[in-house]
Amino acid sequence: MRSCPAWIEVRQADISLYIPKRKIEDGEREAIALALELKAGLLLVDDNGAINEAHRLNLPTLRLFTLLELAAKKNLLDLSQAVQKMRSTSFRLPPAELIADMLERDRQRNRLKS
């Protein structure tokens, strides 16, 4: 693992304390277990099965691309640049039409600002 900035605290949950009702991957299972352990107000997760499991446990969720769009609305990032950077990674992207819709909303917002 690459070294993290000093403000990031890396923690692991005891996943043996949490048994999911649905089949989800280990990473999502650990994220849910940690959110429960920390009594987190929000879980950042993209996997549909994990989202359904989190909702079953009354954990509010947010998808990464929704977070990126919210950040763009607050002028915290350039959405088209963020999407381009995400495309150059191994991250599993949302369907192309959802990304196109999100980028179009961002273009319209930016036009209204100018």
C-alpha positions as CSV (number, residue, x, y, z in Angstrom):
1,M,0.0,0.0,0.0
2,R,1.3,3.5,-0.8
3,S,1.9,5.7,2.1
4,C,-1.1,7.9,3.1
5,P,-1.1,11.5,4.1
6,A,-0.8,12.1,7.8
7,W,-4.5,13.1,8.1
8,I,-5.7,9.6,7.0
9,E,-6.1,6.9,9.6
10,V,-6.2,3.4,8.3
11,R,-8.4,1.1,10.3
12,Q,-9.7,-2.4,9.9
13,A,-13.0,-3.8,11.2
14,D,-13.4,-7.2,12.7
15,I,-15.5,-8.7,9.9
16,S,-16.2,-11.8,12.0
17,L,-18.7,-9.6,14.0
18,Y,-20.7,-8.9,10.9
19,I,-22.4,-11.6,8.8
20,P,-24.0,-10.2,5.7
21,K,-27.4,-11.5,4.5
22,R,-26.3,-11.1,0.9
23,K,-23.2,-12.3,-0.9
24,I,-20.9,-9.4,-1.1
25,E,-17.1,-9.1,-1.7
26,D,-14.7,-9.0,1.3
27,G,-13.8,-5.3,0.7
28,E,-17.5,-4.2,0.8
29,R,-18.1,-6.5,3.8
30,E,-15.2,-4.9,5.7
31,A,-16.4,-1.4,4.7
32,I,-19.9,-2.1,6.1
33,A,-18.5,-3.7,9.2
34,L,-16.3,-0.7,9.8
35,A,-19.2,1.7,9.2
36,L,-21.3,-0.2,11.8
37,E,-18.4,-0.3,14.3
38,L,-17.8,3.5,13.9
39,K,-21.5,4.3,13.7
40,A,-20.7,6.2,10.5
41,G,-23.2,8.6,9.2
42,L,-22.5,7.6,5.6
43,L,-20.9,4.7,3.6
44,L,-19.2,5.4,0.3
45,V,-19.8,2.4,-1.8
46,D,-20.6,1.5,-5.4
47,D,-21.4,-2.2,-5.4
48,N,-25.2,-2.7,-5.8
49,G,-25.2,-5.8,-3.5
50,A,-23.3,-3.9,-0.8
51,I,-25.6,-0.9,-1.2
52,N,-28.7,-3.2,-0.6
53,E,-27.0,-4.8,2.4
54,A,-26.1,-1.4,3.8
55,H,-29.7,-0.2,3.4
56,R,-30.9,-3.3,5.1
57,L,-28.7,-2.3,8.0
58,N,-30.0,1.3,7.9
59,L,-26.7,2.7,6.7
60,P,-27.0,5.6,4.4
61,T,-24.9,5.2,1.3
62,L,-23.4,7.4,-1.4
63,R,-21.8,6.3,-4.7
64,L,-18.4,7.8,-5.6
65,F,-19.6,9.4,-8.8
66,T,-22.5,11.1,-6.9
67,L,-19.9,12.4,-4.5
68,L,-17.8,13.7,-7.5
69,E,-20.9,15.5,-8.9
70,L,-21.7,17.1,-5.6
71,A,-18.1,18.3,-5.3
72,A,-18.3,19.8,-8.8
73,K,-21.5,21.6,-7.9
74,K,-19.6,23.2,-5.0
75,N,-16.7,24.1,-7.4
76,L,-14.3,21.8,-5.5
77,L,-13.2,19.9,-8.6
78,D,-13.4,19.9,-12.3
79,L,-15.8,17.0,-13.1
80,S,-14.7,16.3,-16.6
81,Q,-11.1,16.0,-15.4
82,A,-12.1,13.8,-12.5
83,V,-14.0,11.5,-14.9
84,Q,-11.0,11.3,-17.2
85,K,-8.7,10.4,-14.3
86,M,-11.1,7.7,-13.2
87,R,-11.2,6.3,-16.8
88,S,-7.4,5.8,-16.6
89,T,-7.7,3.6,-13.6
90,S,-9.0,0.0,-13.0
91,F,-12.0,1.4,-11.1
92,R,-15.3,0.0,-12.4
93,L,-17.2,2.9,-13.9
94,P,-20.9,3.4,-14.0
95,P,-22.6,2.9,-17.4
96,A,-21.5,5.3,-20.1
97,E,-24.9,6.9,-20.4
98,L,-25.0,7.8,-16.7
99,I,-21.6,9.4,-16.9
100,A,-22.7,11.3,-20.1
101,D,-25.8,12.6,-18.3
102,M,-23.7,13.6,-15.3
103,L,-21.2,15.5,-17.5
104,E,-24.1,17.2,-19.4
105,R,-25.6,18.4,-16.1
106,D,-22.2,19.7,-15.2
107,R,-21.8,21.5,-18.5
108,Q,-25.2,23.1,-18.1
109,R,-24.4,24.3,-14.6
110,N,-21.1,25.8,-15.8
111,R,-22.9,27.6,-18.6
112,L,-25.4,29.1,-16.1
113,K,-22.5,30.3,-14.0
114,S,-20.8,32.3,-16.8
